[in-house]
Amino acid sequence: MKQGDIIIYACVIIGAGIGLMLDQAFPGVLVGLGLGYLIKHALYKNKEN
């Protein structure tokens, strides 16, 4: 498992937790997934080339 993938998974889990507190788990997962991809891209955009 790559380091960038761990960031995405962590954001998904955090988003799901926040979504469960607001009684909307699935939208929370989707927001966490989107944020995870954005953070991964911001941190690793130069290392992939």
N, C-alpha and C positions, 0 to 999 in steps of 0.2 A: 504494500500500500504506500502510495506517495504522500509526501507531506502536504501537498496542496489538496489532496482528497480528504485528508483528516480535517482540514479547515472547513470544507464544504459540509462534511458530516456533522461537525460540531455546530455549525450555524443552523442546520436543519433541526437538530435536536433542541437547540435553544429556541428556535422559532416554534416548534411543536409545543414546548413547555409554556411559552407565552400564550400561544393560541389556546391551549387547554385552560389556562386561567381565564381567558375571555370567552370560553365556550365555542371557539371556532378553531379547531385544531388544524384542519386541512389548509385554510388560508395562511395560517402561521407557518406551516411547513413550506408552502410555496414562497412566502416572503423570505424565510430563512435560506432556502435553496438559492434564490436570486442574489441575496446578499453574500452568500458563500462564494458564488461564482465571481461576483464583483471583487471581493477581497482577494480571492485566489489570483485573478487576473492582475490586480494592482500589485501584488507582491511578487509574482513570478513571471511577469511579461518579458523581462530581459533574459531570464535564465532558460526559457524554452527555445530561443533561437540558436 
